[in-house]
């Protein structure tokens, strides 16, 4: 991410995004991310006065972690949509869909 984009996003907004993602994750798996939440808040508070290169590095790290949490949540959502698809449609239909994805059309055969 460029330095210009990093400066455009306030550190508080990045922190809020991280905490929001952790809260969503906590709602799904129980109370297991509470220590992570406490660690994130402790790091934010202890490094609020950081300046220069350290501040830039910490902000980049926080934005990367925020992006990771967002991507993991999206991956989980997509995985949940895909689970069990094999049992719902026939092997013939799966083959037809796979062929259609790459621009092919299966020949029509009489069963």
C-alpha positions as CSV (number, residue, x, y, z in Angstrom):
1,X,0.0,0.0,0.0
2,X,1.4,3.4,-0.9
3,X,2.4,5.9,1.8
4,X,-0.3,8.3,0.4
5,X,-3.0,5.8,1.0
6,X,-1.7,5.0,4.5
7,X,-1.9,8.7,5.5
8,X,-5.4,9.0,4.2
9,X,-6.7,6.3,6.6
10,X,-6.6,7.4,10.2
11,X,-5.1,4.9,12.6
12,X,-8.3,5.0,14.7
13,X,-10.3,3.8,11.6
14,X,-7.9,0.9,11.1
15,X,-8.2,0.0,14.8
16,X,-12.0,0.1,14.6
17,X,-11.9,-2.1,11.5
18,X,-9.7,-4.6,13.3
19,X,-11.9,-4.7,16.4
20,X,-15.0,-5.0,14.2
21,X,-13.5,-8.0,12.4
22,X,-12.5,-9.6,15.7
23,X,-15.9,-9.0,17.2
24,X,-17.5,-10.8,14.2
25,X,-15.0,-13.6,14.5
26,X,-15.8,-13.9,18.2
27,X,-19.5,-14.1,17.5
28,X,-18.8,-17.1,15.2
29,X,-16.4,-19.1,17.3
30,X,-17.1,-18.0,20.9
31,X,-14.9,-15.9,23.2
32,X,-11.5,-17.1,21.8
33,X,-10.5,-13.7,20.2
34,X,-10.8,-11.8,23.5
35,X,-7.0,-12.1,24.2
36,X,-6.3,-10.9,20.6
37,X,-8.6,-7.9,21.1
38,X,-6.9,-7.0,24.3
39,X,-3.4,-7.4,22.7
40,X,-4.4,-5.1,19.8
41,X,-5.8,-2.4,22.1
42,X,-2.6,-2.6,24.3
43,X,-0.4,-2.2,21.2
44,X,-2.4,0.7,19.9
45,X,-2.3,2.5,23.3
46,X,1.4,1.9,23.9
47,X,2.3,3.1,20.4
48,X,0.1,6.2,20.0
49,X,3.0,8.5,20.5
50,X,5.2,6.7,17.9
51,X,6.7,9.0,15.2
52,X,8.7,8.7,12.1
53,X,9.6,5.4,10.6
54,X,8.2,3.4,13.5
55,X,4.8,5.0,13.2
56,X,4.7,4.3,9.4
57,X,5.8,0.7,10.0
58,X,3.2,0.2,12.8
59,X,0.4,1.7,10.6
60,X,1.4,-0.5,7.7
61,X,1.4,-3.6,10.0
62,X,-2.1,-2.6,11.3
63,X,-3.5,-2.1,7.8
64,X,-2.1,-5.5,6.7
65,X,-3.6,-7.2,9.7
66,X,-6.9,-5.5,9.0
67,X,-6.8,-6.7,5.4
68,X,-5.9,-10.2,6.5
69,X,-8.9,-10.4,8.8
70,X,-11.2,-9.0,6.1
71,X,-9.9,-11.6,3.6
72,X,-10.1,-14.5,6.0
73,X,-13.7,-13.5,6.8
74,X,-14.5,-13.4,3.1
75,X,-12.8,-16.7,2.5
76,X,-14.8,-18.3,5.2
77,X,-18.0,-17.0,3.7
78,X,-17.2,-18.3,0.3
79,X,-16.2,-21.6,1.7
80,X,-19.5,-21.9,3.5
81,X,-21.3,-21.2,0.2
82,X,-19.3,-23.9,-1.6
83,X,-19.5,-26.7,1.0
84,X,-21.9,-29.5,0.1
85,X,-22.4,-28.5,-3.5
86,X,-21.1,-31.9,-4.7
87,X,-23.9,-33.7,-2.9
88,X,-26.6,-31.4,-4.2
89,X,-25.9,-31.7,-8.0
90,X,-25.1,-34.7,-10.1
91,X,-21.7,-35.5,-11.5
92,X,-23.0,-34.8,-15.0
93,X,-24.2,-31.3,-14.0
94,X,-20.8,-30.6,-12.3
95,X,-19.0,-31.6,-15.5
96,X,-21.4,-29.4,-17.5
97,X,-20.7,-26.4,-15.2
98,X,-16.9,-26.9,-15.3
99,X,-17.0,-27.0,-19.1
100,X,-19.1,-23.9,-19.2
101,X,-16.6,-22.0,-17.0
102,X,-13.9,-22.5,-19.6
103,X,-16.1,-21.8,-22.6
104,X,-16.9,-25.4,-23.7
105,X,-20.2,-27.1,-24.2
106,X,-20.6,-30.8,-23.5
107,X,-22.3,-32.8,-26.3
108,X,-25.8,-33.9,-25.6
109,X,-25.9,-37.6,-25.0
110,X,-28.9,-39.8,-24.5
111,X,-28.5,-41.6,-21.1
